[in-house]
Amino acid sequence: MSPNPASNPLLQDWPAPLGLPDFAQIQAQHFAPAFEIALAQHRAEIDAIAAQTEAPSFANTLASFDRSGRLLTRLEHLFGTLAASATSPELQAAQRALAAPLAAHSSWTYMHAGLFARVAAIYRERQSLGLTAQELRLLERVHLDFVRAGAQLGAAEQRRYAEVMGRLAELNTQFGQNVLADETGYQLLLQGEADLAGLPDFVRQAAAQAAAERGVGGAHVITLSRSLIVPFLTFSERRDLRQQAWEAWVSRGEHAGASDNRAIAQEILTLRNEQARLHGHACYADYALADTMAGSRQAVLGLLDQVWEPAKAACALEQEALEAMMQSLGHALPLQAWDWRFYAEKVRKAKYDLDEAEVKPYFPLDAMVQALFDCAHRLFGLSFVDQPEIKAYHPDVKVYEVRGADGQARGLFVQDNFARSIKRSGAWMNALRWQARNGLDCLPIILNNNNFAKGAAGEPTLLSFDDARTLFHEFGHGLHGLLSDVEFERLSGTQVLRDFVELPSQMFEHWMAEPEVLKKHARHYKTGAPIPEELLAKLKAAALFNQGYETVRYTASALVDLAVHSLTDAQGPEVVAFEAQTLADYGLPAAVGLNHRLTHFQHLFSGSSYAAGYYVYMWAEVLEMDAYQAFVEAGDIFDPVVAQRLLETIYSSGNSREPGEAFRAFRGRDPQVAPMLKGRGLLQD
C-alpha cells in the first residue's frame, strides 16, 4: 500500500456534518501510516503551543491544547471501535504493534516540559484571571491530567514512567485479545433432543442461529455470549452440560497456551504498583482513587461493607430455598455454581408463577429500541431518524440521525446490538466523535454495543428483562454523549469521574421497568397484544427475587478488585490464588461465584479505567436511586421540570462542573444511601 495520504481512506474528511468514514475502504494496513501522520501533526501542534513567545494565557495554551490532535483523536476512536466491534487477525496485529507507540506519544505529550510550564503558570494564577466556570474546570482538569501522567517527575523517573505505560498498553491489548480468543474458540455442541432438554423455543432458536453463524449446520451451539449462556444455565435440564458451559465461562483466560492471562495480569499488577510508587502512593488503589468522588479506599470499603453482610444473609436464605427445591425434585445435593440459575428459575416460577419464557415474547428488540427513543423524546425532546443510507462497519449496525426538539441535528447514534465472533463480549458505549465547540462545532457520533443472541432467520430477537435493562443502561451512556453541550472536548460527554459516569446510564434503566413504558412498548411479538396487567404484577412482585445472589456476585468482584490493587508488594500476586484466598477470607458461598474472575476481568485489565474502580456501579447506584426519587416525588416519571433540570445538571454538562456540585444542583442536597439499600431489598421500611 502506498503511504500517500491521498490514497488512505483514514485521512479523508468524513462527510459533513454527520457522516461516517467509508468503512468499506478501510483496511488494517491503513492504520500505521495514518497514525504516523497524525502523531507527527500533533507533535508539531504541541511544540508550537509551547514555543510561543506570548505570555501563557487560557486562549493561547489551554484552548489551543484542547483543539490540538483532532486527527489523532479521530483515528484513535475509529481504531478502538473497529478493534472492539469488528476485529480481524490483521487488525489485532496492528493493535499490538501500535499500543506502545501510542502510549509513548501520550507520555511525550503530558511530560512536555515547555507545554506543562505554560499550563502550570496559568494554573498558579487561576483565581485572578477572570475565567468562566467552564474555563476554570478545563484548566484544573488538564493540569491534573499532566500531573497524573508524570509531568512533575524527575527526568529519570519520567523515562521509566513512559516505559511502564508503554508496556502496560501492550499488556492491556493482549489481555483483551486473549479473552476474545477463548470466547471465540469455545462452543458447546448440542446434538439431539436429549441435549436440548428443558430449553424453551427462544433458547433453541438462538442456539440454532449461533450454530449457523459458526458453520455448524443442523445443530445447536451454546457460545460464551452472556445472552446465550445465561439462558442455557437457567433452563437446561442437563446438569452435566450446564457444568461444562459454566466451567468454560468462568475459566476464560486461565488456560495454558497462547491465551493464558495469568502471567499477563500479574505483570500488569506489578507495573501498576510501580506506577503508583512513582507518584508517591503506597499502592495502585490509592493512586486511582485520588481522582474519584470516593477519594479513598476507606470510602469505597465503607460503601461495600454496608452491603456485603446483608447481601450474604439474603443470599443464604435464597440458597436454602434452592436446596429445598432440589430435594423436592429428588435431585442430589450439594447445590453447585452451575445449578444456581436453574433452580432459581424453578423457585421463581413456584413463588411468583413467573418464568422467563413467559416474559421474553413481550420484549422483541425492535420494540425495546423504540421504547428507548420514546423515553428520550418525552424526557429531552430528542428524535431518532433511521438513516439506512449511512453504512457502518457491519450490516447489522444501524445508524440514526438525532434531532433536538427544535428539529436541528444533534448528532449520530450508531447501535450495534448483536454478538459476533469478531466482537468483544459485554456491553459498552463509545464515541467516534465528542461534542465540542472551541473553534468549530463538533456534533457527537455515539455508539452503543450490546451482545444479544440473534434470533433465528426470519424471527425477532427476544430480550430477557435483564437484556432490556442492559439496552437501556447503554442508551443512558449514549444520551450522556449525545446531549453533551460544552465548549471544550476534554469536558465532553462521559469524560467524567469514573464513579459519576454510571449515574446517567443506571438512572435511565428506571424508565424501562415503569408500567407506563411497558404497557406502551412491551407487546407480544406475534399478536401485538400489550403485556398483561397480571404479568406486570408478577414482574413487580418478583423484582427483588435473587437479589442477594446478584448483589453478592457484584460486591465480591468489587472487593477482589480493590484488594488486588491495594497490595503494596513490588511484585504482583499470582492472581488465581490471590482471588481464591480473598474470597475465602470474605466468606463467599461456593455455589454463588462472582461476576468476573481476574483472568477475564476486562474492566480491570483490558485498560485501566475501572482498575480499583469496579465499585463505581454501586457508588453510582446510590446517586441514581436517590436522583430518580425526584421524578417519583413529582408524581410524573416524565415531569418536564425535573427532566429539564436533569438535562441541564447531569446529561448535558459533561465534566464542566464538579460531580458532587452537579448532583446537588439536580437534587438540592447530597445523595443518601438508603434508597439504594432499599432498592436491593437490603433495608426494610
N, C-alpha and C positions, 0 to 999 in steps of 0.2 A: 504494500500500500504506500502511496506517495504521501510524504509528510506535508504536502502543500495544503495550507489551511482551506483553500477554496474547495478542495475535494473531501473535506472532513465534515460530515453532517453534524457533528457535535459542536462545531464552531459557527454554524449558521444561526441566524436570528430565528427565533420561534415566531410564528405568525401572530401579529399583534391584534388586539391586546390580550386575547385569551386562547392562544393556540398552544399546542403541544409540539415537541420535536417530532421529526419524521422517524418514528421508531423502526419502520420497515428498512430504513437505510443504515441503521446503527449496527455496527459490529464490534465485538470485544476489542479488536486491534485498533479501533479508532481512539480508545481512551488514553493510552500512554502519550501519543503525540499531542492530543488536545490538552492534557494536563500539563505537559511541558510548556506549552504556550501560555496557559492560564497562570501557572506558577511564576513564570518569568514576568508576565504582565503585573501580577500582584506584587512581586518583589520591587519592581520599578515604582509602583504606586506608593509603597511603604517608604522606600528610600526618598522619594520626592517629598512626602509629608515631613519626614524627619529632617530633610536638608533645607527647609525653608529658612530664610533669613528673618522673616517677620516673627515677632514675639508669639509664643503659643497662645492660641485662643480656641474657644469652643468651635468656631466655624472652621478655622484652618487646620485643626487637628482632630477633634472628636467627630465632627460631622463628616470630614473628609475620610477618616478611617472607616466610619460606618458605611460610606459609599464604595469603599475600595473592595476589590476582589469579587465583583459581581459575577464575572465569567467563571471564576474558580468555584464560587458557591453554587452556581447553577450546575456545573459539572458534577460537583460532589453530591448534590441532591439527586441528580439523574442516575449517577453511578450507583449510589446506595439503593435507590428504588429498584433498579434492574437486578442488582445483586441479591436483593431480598425476595423479589416477587417473580422474576423470570430469569433465573441464573442458567449457566451452562458451564461445562468444564473450562471453556476458554475465558469466560467472564470470571470464574473463580480464580483462574491463574492470574488474570490481570489484577484482581482484588488482592491476592497475596503479594504480587510484585509491587503494587502501588501503596500498600499500607504504610511501610516505613518511610518512603519519600514524602507522603502527605503529612505524616506525623512530624517529620523533620521540618517541613515548611511551617507548620503551626508553631513548633518550638522556636524557630528562627523569628517568626513574626512577634511572638509575645516576649521574646528576650532581646528584641531590637533596642539597643541602648538609647539611640537617638530618639526613637519614637516614644519609648517609655519616659524619657526625661521630659518630653513635652507634655505627655499625659499627666505625669506626676506634678509638674509645675502648675498646671491648671487645677488639679485636684487640691493642692495645698491652698489655693486662693478661692476655692469654690463658693464659699459663703459670701464673698464680696463681689461676685461677678454679675449678679442680677440675672442668673439663669432661670429659665422656666422650670417647673417641677419635672417635666419630662427630660429636659436637658440635664438637669442635676442627676436624675436617675440614671441616664445613659452614662454620664461621667463616672458615677460611683460604680456601676456595674462593669464598665470597661476597665477601670483602674483595678478592680478586684480580679477581673479575668487575667490581667497581666501578672498580678502578684501570685495568684494561684497557679499560674503556668511557669513560675520561676524567675520572673523579671528582677527580683531583688536578691537572687542568689549570687555568690561569687562566680568568677569565670570557670573555675574547675568544677564547681557544683553544677553550673549550667550545662557544661558539656556532658556530665554524667546524667543529668536530668533528661536531656534530649535523647541520650542513648536508651534510657529506661522507657521513655514514652514511645520511641520507635519500636522497641522490642514488644512492648505491650500491644501496640497496634497490630503487629504481626500475629501475636498470640490470640488476641480477640478475634481476628479474622479466621484463624484456623479453628478455634473453638466452635464458632458458629457453623463453619463448613462441616466439621465433624458431626455435629448434631444432625444436620440435614442429611449427611451420608447415612447415618444409622436409621433415620426415619424413612428415607427413600429406599433403603436396602431391605426393609422388612415387609413381609406380607404374610398374613395367616390365611392360608387357602382353605376354604370351606367347601367340601365336596359331598353333596348328597344331603338328604333331609335330616339325617342324624346330626350332622354338623350344624345345621340351621335351627335346631330345636329351640323353641322359645322366642325366636326373633320375629318381631312384627314386620308387616309389609314394608314400612318405611326404612327399616334397617336392611332388609333383604335387597330392596331396590338400590339403596346407596352402596351396598357391598357389591352388587352386580355392576353398577356403574364404575366403581373403583377397579373391578376386575377388567372391564372393557378398556378402561384408560391404561391399564398395565399390560394389555395384550393377552389376558388370560380368558379366552373365550369360553362361554357356557358355564362359568363358575362364579363364585362369590369370594371376595377378598376383603379382609379387615386390615386396614393400614393403621399407622400410628397417628393419624389425624384425630384430634380430640373429638370432633363431631361425628366420628365413626366408632372410635374405640370405646368412648363412654357409653353410647347406647348398647354396644355389644356386651360390655361388662354389666350393664343394667338388666339385660333381657336373656342372655344366653343361658340355657339350661345345662350346658356342658361345662362343668366345673374345671375339667382338665384343660379345655380350650381357653376358658377365662384366665386360668393361671398362666398359660403360655403368653397370651396377649398382655396381661399385666406385667409379667416379668420382662418382656421385651420393651414395654412402655417405660418402665422405671429404670431400666439399665442402659438407656441411651447414653453414649459417651463413656461407657465403662467396659468396653470390650477390647481385649488386646488386639493390637494391629494399627492400621493407619488412622482409624477414627477414635482412638483412645484419648480421652480428655483428662485423665487423672494427672499425668505429669504436667500438662498444659495449665490446668487450674492451679496446681501447686506453684508453678513458676510465676503465674500472674499474681498470686498472693504474695510471693516473695518480693516481686518488683514493686507491688503497691505499698508494701511496708517500707521499702527503701524510699519510694516517692514521698511517703508521709514523713519519714525521718528527715529528709532533705528540707522539708518545710518546718521542721521543729516539732512535729507531732509524735506522740508515742506509738500510735497505730493508725491504720488507714481510716478506720471509722471516725476518729477524731478529725482527721483532715476533711473527709467527705461531709460530715455533718456540720462543720463550721459554717457552711453556706446553705443552710436549710432553715425552715421555720422552727424545727425542733431544736436545732443548735447544739445538741449534745447527746451522747449515748444514754445518759441518765434520763433525759426527757423521753427518748424512744422507749427505753425499758419501762418507764413509768406507765406509758400507754399500754404496751404489750402485757405487762404484769396485771393490769386491771382486767384483762380479757382471758389470760391463759387458764387460770384455775377454774373460773366459772365455765369456760368452754369445755375443759376436760370433764367437769362434773356433768354437763349436759350431754357430752359425748358418751359418757359411761352409761347414762340412762338409755340412750339410743342403742348402745351395744346390747344391753340387756334385752331390749325389745327384739332386736335382730336374732339374738340367740334363742329367744323363746319361739320365734317364727321357725327357725331351723329345727328345733325339737318337735314342734307341732307337725312339721312336714316329714319327720323321721330322718332328717339329714344329720350327718355326723359333725359334731363339734371337733376342733375349735373353729370359730369364725376367722377367716383369713382375709388379707387385704383385698384379694381379688373377688371376695364374696360380698363385700360391704354393699356395693351399689345394687347387686342382685336382690339381696334380702331387704334392703331399704325400700326398694320399689314394691316388694310384696307387702311390707308393713304399711307403706303409704296407701296402697290400694285398700288394704283391710281397714285402716283407720279413717281414711278420708274418701274412700270409694273413688280414687283418682289414680290414673296411670298415664304415663307419657304418651302412649299410643292413642289415647283418647284426646289428648291436648294438641298434638302436632298438626293434625289436619286443619286446625284453625290458624296456623301460623305459617302460611306459604311465604317464602322470601319476598316475592314481589310486593305482596300486600304490606309486609312489615317495612319495606323500603318506603312505600307511600305513607305509612304511618310516621316515619321519621320526618319526611318532608312536610307533612301536615302539621306536626307539632312545631317544627321550626318556623312555619308560616304563621301559625297562631301566636307564637311567642314573640318572634322577631321580625315578622313581615317578609321572610325570605321565600322565594320561589325557585324551584329547580326544574330547568328545562332540558330534557334529553337532547343530546347532540350526537346522533349516531354517525354523522359525517366526520367527526373528530375521532381519529383512530388512536387507540392506546397501544400498549405493548403486547396485548393478548386479546383474542376475540371475546373472551368472557368479561372483559373490563368495560364498564360503562362510564361515559363522560357526561356531565351535566353542567350547563351554564347556570350560575347562581345570580339571581337578581334581587335587589333590595325592594323595600316597599314602594320606592319611587320608580321602580321599573328599570333602574340603571344596573349595569353589570357590577357584581361584587367579587366575582372570581369564578374559578372552575372547581368542580368537585368530581374526583375520579374514584370510582368504587370497584374494588376487586374482591369478590366475595368467596371464591371457591378454592378449595385445597388442590394443590398440584404437586407433582414430584419435584418440580424445579422451583419451588417456593418454600421459604422457611415457615415453620409452624407458628401458631399463635395468632394474635390479632393486634394490629397497630395502626397508628396514624402517622403519616409523614408529609412533608411538603416538597413539591418541586419548585415552588417559589413562595417566599413570605410576602405578606403585605408590607408596604413601606411607602413613604413619600421621599423626603430628603433629597430633592433634586430630580426625582422622577416619580411617577405614580405607578407603583407595582401592585397589581391585583394578585391576590393569592391563588395558587394552584395546590389544592389539598387532596391527599389520598387517604382512603380508608382501605385497609386489608383485613379480611377475615379468612377463615379456613373451614368453611362449611362443606360438608359432604354433599356433592352434587347429586340431585335426583336423577333417576334413570331417564334415558332418552324419551322425550315427549311427556315427562312427568315433572311437576313442580318440585322445587327443593323445599322441604318442610323443615321448619326450625323447631327445636325444643324451646321451652320457656327460657332456659339459660342461654341458648343461642340468640334468641331475640334480645335478651338483656345485653349480650356482648355487642350485637349490632348497634343498639342504642348507645352503649358505652363509647364505642369508637367514633360514632357520629357526634357525640358530645365533644370529643377531642377535635373532630373535624370542624365543628362550629366555632370552637375556640380559635382555630386558624382562619376560618372564613370571615368571621365577624371582627377580626382584629382591625383597629382603627388608630394606628400610632404613626409617629413621624419616622422613627428610626428602626431599621431592620433588626438590630440587636435586641430590641424590646418587643418584637412582633410575636403574636400568636402564642404558642405553647412554650416559648423560651423563657419560662418562669422557674421559680424554685421547685425542685423535684417533688416536695411534699405539698405543693399547691397545684401542680399540673393535673392531678387526678380529680380535683374538685369539679370542674365543668363537665368532665366525662361521666363521673359517677352520679352527679346530680341529674344528668339527663336521663339516666336509667329509670328515674321515678315515673316519668310520663309513660313509659312502656307498660307498666303494671296498673295504670289507672283505669278503672272501669269505663270512664268516658272515652278513652282512647281505644280500649279493647272492643267495646261494643260497636265502634265505627269501623275498625280495621281488621279485627280478628274474625275472619269469615271462613267457613268451610270451603276448601279448595274445589270441591266437587259441586256442592249445592249452592254456595254463596250465602248460606244462612249465617247470621251473626252468632257469635259464641253464646251458648245458652246461659241464662242467669244462674242456673244451678251449677254449671261448670265454673263460672266465675266465683260463686260462693265456695266451691271446693278449693279452687286455687287460693283464695284468700285464707281459708281455714288452714291450708297446708303450707302457708308462706314461710313459717318458721321450722317446718319439718326438716330434720337432718342438719340444722344449722350448727349444732355442736360439732359434728363431723367436719363441715366445711370450715368453720372457724378454727378448729384445731389444726387442720391441714395448712391453712394460710399462715396462722401465727407461728407454727413450727418452722415453716420456711423462713419467715422473717427473723425468728430467733437464731436460727442457724446462720443466716446471712450476717446478722450483727455480731454473733460470736466469732465467726471465722475472720471477720475484718477488725475485730478488737484485739487480736493477738499481737503481742509486741515482739515475738521472736523474729530474728532476721530471716530465718528460713520458713517458708510457708509449710503448712502441715500436709500430710497425706490425707486427701480430702474425704475419702470414703470412711476411713477410721475415725477422723475427726467428727464427721457428721453423725456416725453411729453413737459415739460417746456423748455428744451434745444432746442428742435426742433421748438417750438413756438417762442422762442427768435431769432432763426436764420431765421425764416420765411419759413420753409419747406412747400411746397404746399401739401395740404391734399391728393390730388389724386396721389401723387408720392410714398410716403413711403420711406423706406431706406433698404439697403442691408440686414442688420442684426439688429434685435431688441435685447436689452440687455438680455432678458430672454433665448435666444438661441444662443447668440453670442459666439460660441465655440472658436474662435480666442482669445477671451479675458479671458474666464472663465473655459475652459477645461484645461488650462495651462496658463503660464504667458508669453509665447514667444512673443505674439502680444499685450499684455496689454500696453496701452498707445502707441501702435505702429501700429494700423491699417493703419495709414498714409503711411506706408512703400511702398505700391504698387504704390502710386503716386510719392513718392520720387524716387523709382527705375525706374519709367516711365520717369522721367527727364533724368536719366542716360542712359536707353536703347534707347530712341528715338534719343538722341544725338549720342550714340555709333553706332547705325545702319547706321547713315549717312556716316560712314567710308566706308561701302560697296557701298552705293549709289554713293559716290564721286569717288570710284574706278571704277565704271561703270560695276561691276560684283558682283551679290549677293553671289557668291561663290569664290570671289577673293582669291587665295591661300595665298598671302602675308598677307592680312588683317586677313584671317582666322587663320593663324599661330600665328599672334600677339594676336588675341582674345584668342586662346588656351593658350598661354604662360602667358598672363597677367591676365586673368579672369577665364577661365574654369578649368585650371589645378592647379592654385596657392592656392586654398582654402583660409585659413586665414593666409597664410605665409607672406603676405605683407599688410600694411595698405590700406584700400579700396580706399581712395582718391588718394593715390600714384598709386595703381593698375589701376584706371581709367585713370589717366594722362599718365601712361605708354602705355595704349592702344590708347588713343585719342590724346595725345600730349598736352592736356590742361585740365582745369577744365570743368565740364559739364555746358551746357547752358539750360535755362528753355524754351526758345522759341519753340524748336521742339516739346516738349510735348504739349504746349498750341495749337500749330498749328495742331498737330495730333488729338486733341479732338475738333477741329473746334472752338476754343475759341480765336484764334488770326488770323487775316487776313493778307495776304501778303501785 
